[in-house]
Amino acid sequence: MSNMETPANKSVSNSMGKKLTRLQTEYSIIMAFLVIAVLASLANSEFLTSSNIINILRQVSIIGIISLGMTLIIISGGIDLSVGAVLALVGALALTVLNFTQSITATLVAALMAGAFIGVINGLLITKGKITPFIVTLGVMASTRSLVLYYAKGGSIVSKVNEYTVIASGEIGGISYPVFIFLACAVLMYILSQKTPFGRYVYAIGSNEKAALLSAINVNMVKTGIYMLGGMLTALAAVIESSRLNSMSSASSGINYELDAIAAVIIGGTRMSGGKGTIIGTFFGVLILGILNNTLNLMNISPYLQGMVKGLIIITAVLLQKKE
């Protein structure tokens, strides 16, 4: 009798097993980040220098901000392929407002409104038009890229206000403003996703949309809100990008940004089918991508191969998710 497992012991064992699995899931991305950071430091002695670390943080800040919005979109069961083209269009509009008003505040407000508007269009087409997110955002991507190319006549919109560059080049303690903006957005998005009813609704919709509807959740409103928030974060990234370059290219700005954002989100453990993922995971996913890009550059590996590396990482991350 002493060797037999009682129901109470079995319950405790199952509970401990679930806790260990949850901890492993939550902290696996952090462990992966630490392992990759150690390997990167061994591969190149310049990696751990303070200037290089700050440089990595600065480089990932724009994609990081976009990725935060992409996280909620994918958790809800959707996807947004339009972020790169939207960034180019909003950046061009922002610079136009800047040149006309000479006001950085007006420029920021106009950019956020434009990003929110495009996000709402995405959301309404998906919810009211009953079109899949892939098709909607693919169409919006093509449309917005076409609009900015037409508006800029295939060229670039250039800033005429020198102070505008402060947004991207200003520093506090040797760390540039975009890094602080990225960190602030990450904290706010974490609170939104984990500590508010809206965040719970996002997870509920991604896990089971029909059950969410039966639970009296306004699915259409929440989905539209998610895409609006994603559009505003993309607009904020557009402001930083246009400030960094002091211009916005209609042809090249934002190219493949959707790939980088999706890669960061998937690497961070967000499930493509929805219902699972965290802002913290995406944060470390962004850092992992930044470390990989930085290490490849330090090792003088051709930039043409970096896209292949990202593609393999996405495929590997999805394969690992299937084994969970």
N, C-alpha and C positions, 0 to 999 in steps of 0.2 A: 504493500500500500504506500510505503514511504517513497517509492520510486515513481508513483503515478503522479501526473501533472493535474492539479486541481483546476477547476474553472477560474478561480481567483488568480492563480499563478499564470494561467493562459492569458487572462485579460491584461495582467500587468506586462507580460511578455509582448503581447500585441501592441500595447500602448507605447512601450519603450521602443519597439521596432518602428512604429509610425513616427515617433519623435526623432529617432536617428535618421530616418529617411528624409524628413522635413529639413533637419539641420544640414544634411548632406546636399540637398537641393539648393538651400539658401546660400550656403557658403562655398559651393563648388566653384562658382564664378570667381570668387575672391582668391581661392587656392590656385585656379588657373592663371589669374592675373599675376600672382606672386611667382609662380613657376616661370611664366613667360618673361617677367621682369628680370629674374635671376639669369635665365638663358641669354637674354639680350645683353646683360652686363658682362657675361662671360665671352660673348661673341665680339664685343667692342668695348674697349676701356673708356671711351668717351661717353658712353650711355648714361652713367650715373652722375655726370657733372651737373651742377645746379642749373647752369645755363641750358643744357639739353633737356632737363626735366621740365623747366619752365616753357621751353620752346614746344615740347610735346603738348602740354596743357593748352598753350595758345593755339596750336594748330588744330586741335580736336574740338575747340569750343564751338565753332559754327556748326559742324556736323552733330556735335553733342546736343545742342539746343534743338535742332530738327529731330533728332532721335528720341528726345523726351516726348514730343507729340506723337511720333510714330509708334511709340510703345503702347500708349492708350488705344490708338487706332487698331493695332494688331491684336491687343488683348480683347478688344470688342469683336474680333472676328473679321476685321476689315484690312485694308491696305491702302497706301497712298503713293502712287507712282508719279504724282505731279509736283512733288516738293522742289525738285531742282529747277524746273521751268518756272514755277511760281516764284521762287527766290529771284530769278533773273528779272521777271516782269515787275515784281514789287520793288526790287532794287532800282530799276529804271524809273518807276513812278516816284519813288522816294527822292531820287536825285533831281527829278523835274520839279517837285514841290520845293525842295531845298533851294534850287537856283532861283525859283520864283519868289519865295517868301523870305529867304535868307535866315530861316528859323529852324534850328535843329529840333525843337519841341514839336513844331507843326509837322516836320518831316516824319518824326517817330509816330505821331498820332495817325497821320495819313497812311503810313506803311502798315500799321497794325489794323486799321480799318479795312484796307485793301486785302490783307491776308485773311481777316475774319470773313469778309464778303466771299472770297473764293472758297474758303472752307465751308461756308454755309451752302454755296452752290453744290459742292461735292456732296454734302450731307443730304440736301433735299433731293438731288437726283437719285441717291442711293435709297433713301427712305420713301419718298413720295413717288419717284419714278420707277421704283422696284428694279433698278439696274444693279448688277453686281459691282462692288467697289473696284475691282480690277479694271473693268471696262470704263466706268465713269472716270476714274483718275487717269487712265491711259488717254482718254479723250481730252480731258482738261489739260494734261501734260502737252499734248500736241497743239491744242488751241492757244494756251498761254505762251508757248515758245514761238508760235507763229505771230502772235500779237506783238511780242517784244521785238522780234526781228523786223516786223513791219514798222513799228513805232520808231525804232532806232535806225531804220534803213540798213539793217544788217551790220551796223557798227556798234559804237559804245556811247553811253550817256556819261558825260564827265561832270564832276562836281566843280562849282565855281566858288565854293566857300571853304577856305583852307582850314577853318576851325573844325570842320566836320570829321577830319581824320583823328581827332582826339578820342572819339568813341572806341576806335580799334587800337590806337597807339598809346593812349594814356596809361599810366602805371601807378600802382600803389605798392610800395615796398619791393619794387622790381618785378611785380606781377601785373600783366596787362589787364585792362578792364574786362575784355571778353571772357577771361577765366572766371572772374568774380560773377559776371552775368550768368555764365553757364552754371556755376555752383548754386547761385540763388535760384535759378529756374529749376534745378534738380531738387532742391529742398522743397520748393513750393509744389512741384509736381508729385513729390513723395507724399506730402501732406494731403494733397487733393486725392491721390489714388488710394491711400491707406487709412485716412482719418475722416473721410466725408461720405455721406450717402451717395454722392455722384460717383465716387470711386467704386463703391460696392456695386452700384448699378452697372458700371462698365464690365466688371468681372462677371456679373450675373448674365449679362447679354452675351458675352463671349462664351460662357459655359453652356448656356441653353437659352436661346432667344425666346422660344415658345414658353418655357417656364417663367421667364422674366415678364412676358406679357400677361401671363396668368397671375403673376404676383403684383399686378397693377403698376408696373414700371412703365413710364412713357418712353418706350424704346426709340421711337422716331426722334423725340426731342433730345434724348441722351446721345444718340448717334450723331445727330446734327451738331450738338454741342462739342462732341469729341473732334469732329473734323474742323469746326470753327477754331477750337483751341490749337489744333495742329497747324492751321493756316496762320494764326497769330504768332506762334513760335517760329514758323518758317519766315514770317515777315521780320521778326526781330533778328533772325540770322541774316536776312537780306540787308538790314541796316548795318550790321557789323561788317558784312562782306563788302558792301559799297564804301564804307568808311575806310576799310583796310586798303582797298585798291584805289580809292578816290574816284572810282568810275564803276560802270557795270557793262559788261560785254553782252550783247544780245545773243551772240552765237555760242560763247563758251562758258559763261557764268552758270554755275549750278549743274553742269554736266556730270552725270553719274552720282549726284548727291543722294538720290533715292537709293542707289545700291549701297552706298556707305552707311546710310541711316538704317536700312533694313538689316544689313550685316551686323551692325552694332547691337540692334535689338535682339536678333536671333542668337548671336554669341552670348548675350546677356541672359539667355534662358527663357525668353518669351516664346510661347508655343504658337506656331503659324496658324493653327486651327482656332486659336483664341481661348480665353478663359484662364490663362496662366501667364505670369510674367511680373516683373517688378522694375521700378525705376532704378533701384540700387543695382540690379543686374545690368540694366542698360548702361548705367554710369560706368561700370567696370568694363562692359563690352566696348564702349567708346575708347576707354583707355587702352585696352588690348589692341584695338585697331591702330591707335596712334603709335603704340610701341612697335608694332609690326612694321608700319610704314617707315618709322624713324630708323629702325634697325636695318631695313632693306636699303635705305638711303645711305646710312653710315657704311654699309658693306659694298656700296657702289653697284648694287644690283639694278638692272635696267628698270626704269619706271614702267615700261610697257608690260612687264611681268607682274606688276603689283595687282592689276585687275584679276589676273588668274589666281593669285594667292587669296584674294578676298572671295572669289567664287568658290574655291575649294573649301574655305573656312565655312561659308554659308551651308554648303552641301554636307560637310562633316557635322555641323551643329544640328541640322535637321535630322540626320541619321541617328545621332545620339539621343535626340528627343524621342524618336520612335522606340528606343529601347527602354524608355522610362516606364 
